[in-house]
Amino acid sequence: MAYDEDLEALNAETPADPRDPGEVFIPADGVYRWDAVGAHRETFAGLPVADPDMIDHHRIPAPARFAWPLYGGGAAFANELRDLLRRVDGSQIRALVAAGENLRNAPEVLATYAHRLPRLRSLFLGFVEPEQWEISWIQQGDITSVLEAFPRLERLDVRGSEGLLLRPVRHEHLAVLRFETGGLPGHVVRALSMCELPALEHVELWLGVANYGGDATVGDLEGILSGAGLPALRRLGLRDSEIQDEVAAAVAAAPVVARLEALSLSMGMLSDTGAEALLGGQPLTHLRHLDLHHHFLSEGMAARIRRALPGVDVDLSEPQPWEERYVAVSE
């Protein structure tokens, strides 16, 4: 079989996941999974993640057709990246997924090799299966160096927040920024609020709980909610928060909401109090999608929301029992 035919057959057998969290908000258990007729394939940024066994001395698939995994953590991360670049043409790589649980030095290492990865557009730091590692175990570093070293990066996903750092930065091309955490530190949220990201269309923060480092306050979100440094923002997710009612109240008066297409306040401890504030605030009828799944709303409040937003696709799935409130993802 010819090379192109072989690659086409491979892609046909393992299609990319059409549900991409960089374009929509989906439940936590649906992230990066696609199953059909018993098949399972991890994807990122619309590309299938390359199987390590596919790289051998006989044939190397077209680098631009896959997201390439780096499994080593800590000191091994640099060795993993060097080994990948020995076997695969880095100038053609468009997406990388760092699958180790210790990624403290990953941003610095990636920055060092940025000249070998001129077409890198999508990066996932912490691409670890939840059943393999608790999200709170994943160690991150200062991701600012990645944004500085890759000025044409379009997407950055970060899973885990232990050791996570960010400094205010301007980036011209970043369109998708996602933080999946059980506790997003307030200093990271404040730094993001001070960033200038003129191309950013989708920002998603899993704020988490204080017990796992999620000490961000509503005040820390001020720069995001004002939309001042985010002129292109169309999809905003402030999810998985134990202060979801306070977040909802702040969103109700936030200037950025008027130009959003999709809003997610899901996965957190949203109650009738937060929903009342949301309904009493600025109009939300312009939204295409309002994601409130995993909530603590009464049936009456859920019905009020549906009546108030007849033309909006509202997700009120996964109602939770009122006795004990909890976020969807913490440890």
Summary of the structure (lengths in Angstrom):
residues: 331
radius of gyration: 20.2
end to end distance: 47.7
largest distance: 63.7
contacts: 1131
relative contact order: 0.09
helix: 33%
strand: 20%
